[in-house]
């Protein structure tokens, strides 16, 4: 995720929703232990503050220092800046070491990661027994019948400026690789869709749009999508500028665990047993005594006599 200025980070925090506490409760019910959770791409700590209700310790990391400065403080949450030049081993050590994390959460973040690196780290630190990884993204907002069509036009206008990373979010994570086994809460290619209720003011909404990654990407290329004309349209349809509206963000979630890997020696043993069985059956056939020529003549004579009797 691109680094935000102090002002943009403040606007982002105001508009970003709090995730429903029920989500954490349902996910936590499926982890074997509740000692350590890792919030990756924590931003301002929205997910971390929910995790700490169910886990004894939460490690929250982010590449963006401006957002970490505004993170929600808690005695059992430790925030850490993780710059791009950190190695996999350094990140593993920072969050607790191999096979140490009960739950990994990446909220509105995983599409910004180097997925190969992140999944490698996740598989190292996640508990092999009873550990879970949960990712989710919200990519649409429902405000009102008057505001929503203007928002849709803005979303459509971002298409030329979207990166493949952004498209993972716009596609609701349906095209996102997720090399973990499903636990019944979405799966690779089939995330579950959920609603996030939120209260939003016009000022907070406009601030959010200006800090929105697709709009910032367009601005980097000299195009101001959130311009005065667009803002005027939102102001006209919003109504009272001091009105705080009940809105819904559309979210998409996948939860999984480390896939079971069959021990190679077990497979070799099974294949070996099959081969041994095959060899034994062949051996038995080969060990059966064959009748002599005289015995064959006697058998043939007996069969001829039986035919004549019939």
C-alpha positions, -999 to 999 in steps of 0.1 A, spaced: 0 0 0 13 35 -8 24 56 21 -1 81 32 6 116 44 -4 126 79 -36 143 67 -45 114 44 -39 89 72 -63 108 95 -90 109 68 -85 72 62 -89 64 98 -121 84 101 -138 66 72 -125 31 76 -151 9 93 -148 -11 124 -152 -48 117 -181 -66 134 -170 -82 167 -191 -112 158 -165 -120 130 -137 -124 156 -159 -145 179 -167 -169 151 -132 -172 139 -117 -175 173 -141 -203 181 -122 -224 155 -87 -219 166 -73 -244 191 -55 -219 213 -59 -182 219 -24 -170 230 -10 -152 199 -26 -134 169 -9 -115 142 -26 -86 124 -7 -81 91 -11 -47 74 -28 -34 106 -31 2 94 -45 20 123 -53 -11 143 -89 -17 134 -86 -55 133 -60 -56 161 -84 -40 186 -110 -67 178 -85 -96 180 -73 -86 215 -108 -94 228 -101 -131 220 -63 -135 221 -39 -129 250 -13 -111 228 -16 -94 194 13 -85 172 3 -58 146 26 -49 117 25 -24 89 47 -9 63 31 25 68 45 45 97 19 74 94 -9 50 101 9 32 129 12 65 147 -26 67 149 -31 31 159 -54 23 188 -32 17 218 -37 -13 240 -15 -30 266 -17 -64 249 -11 -51 213 24 -45 201 28 -24 170 58 -28 147 69 -11 115 80 -37 89 98 -20 60 101 -37 26 138 -46 32 130 -69 61 139 -105 54 115 -134 59 135 -147 88 134 -112 104 96 -111 101 92 -146 115 114 -137 145 95 -104 150 60 -120 152 70 -149 175 89 -176 156 80 -208 138 47 -225 147 37 -198 172 6 -180 159 -29 -191 165 -46 -167 141 -33 -145 112 -55 -118 100 -50 -96 69 -79 -71 68 -82 -50 37 -45 -56 31 -34 -90 16 -38 -78 -21 -10 -53 -14 14 -80 -3 40 -100 -22 18 -131 -19 46 -156 -23 67 -141 5 36 -135 27 23 -171 23 58 -185 30 60 -166 62 24 -174 72 30 -211 68 61 -209 89 46 -190 119 11 -204 118 4 -232 143 2 -265 123 -25 -278 147 -55 -255 152 -40 -224 136 -61 -203 111 -55 -175 86 -83 -151 78 -83 -125 50 -110 -101 40 -116 -70 18 -144 -46 13 -148 -31 -21 -181 -14 -23 -201 10 -2 -239 14 0 -250 49 11 -283 59 -5 -302 57 -38 -291 92 -46 -254 89 -37 -247 54 -50 -249 61 -87 -224 89 -84 -201 65 -65 -205 39 -92 -194 64 -118 -163 72 -97 -155 35 -93 -158 30 -131 -135 60 -138 -107 43 -118 -104 14 -143 -76 29 -164 -55 35 -133 -60 2 -115 -31 -21 -109 -33 -59 -110 -31 -56 -72 -61 -34 -70 -81 -56 -93 -77 -84 -68 -97 -63 -44 -122 -51 -70 -128 -88 -79 -138 -95 -43 -107 -119 -39 -123 -143 -63 -91 -144 -83 -68 -143 -53 -45 -173 -47 -52 -188 -12 -31 -220 -6 -49 -230 26 -76 -256 34 -111 -242 38 -127 -244 73 -162 -236 60 -158 -198 58 -150 -192 22 -124 -209 1 -100 -200 -28 -122 -185 -56 -153 -185 -34 -151 -159 -6 -182 -154 16 -199 -120 13 -206 -100 45 -219 -66 54 -200 -41 76 -223 -14 90 -207 20 96 -217 56 103 -202 82 79 -203 120 76 -199 138 43 -166 152 54 -154 117 64 -166 103 31 -148 129 10 -117 124 30 -118 87 25 -122 91 -13 -91 114 -14 -71 87 5 -85 59 -16 -58 40 -34 -73 41 -69 -78 78 -67 -43 83 -54 -29 62 -82 -47 84 -107 -34 115 -90 1 102 -94 -5 102 -131 -18 137 -131 -55 129 -131 -77 143 -102 -107 119 -100 -120 133 -67 -123 169 -82 -145 198 -72 -172 189 -97 -175 154 -82 -175 167 -46 -203 192 -55 -224 163 -68 -219 144 -36 -227 174 -15 -259 180 -35 -272 144 -31 -260 139 5 -284 164 20 -275 181 52 -237 183 52 -237 176 89 -259 145 86 -242 112 96 -255 84 74 -258 47 82 -238 30 54 -228 -5 46 -195 -17 32 -197 -50 12 -170 -73 25 -156 -107 12 -138 -132 35 -118 -164 33 -106 -184 63 -83 -214 61 -57 -236 78 -25 -252 67 -31 -281 43 -21 -316 56 9 -329 38 13 -367 37 47 -379 49 68 -391 19 80 -421 39 44 -431 45 36 -430 8 67 -450 0 57 -475 26 22 -478 11 36 -482 -24 61 -507 -12 34 -528 5 14 -527 -28 45 -538 -47 52 -566 -21 16 -578 -24 19 -579 -62 52 -598 -60 37 -623 -35 7 -631 -57 30 -636 -87 53 -658 -66 24 -679 -55 13 -685 -91 48 -694 -100 53 -717 -70 22 -739 -79 34 -773 -91 26 -781 -128 11 -816 -137 34 -841 -156 27 -854 -191 14 -887 -177 -9 -868 -153 -22 -847 -181 -31 -879 -201 -49 -893 -172 -69 -861 -166 -78 -860 -203 -89 -897 -203 -111 -890 -172 -128 -860 -189 -134 -881 -221 -151 -908 -201 -174 -883 -184 -184 -869 -218 -193 -903 -231 -213 -911 -200 -234 -880 -207 
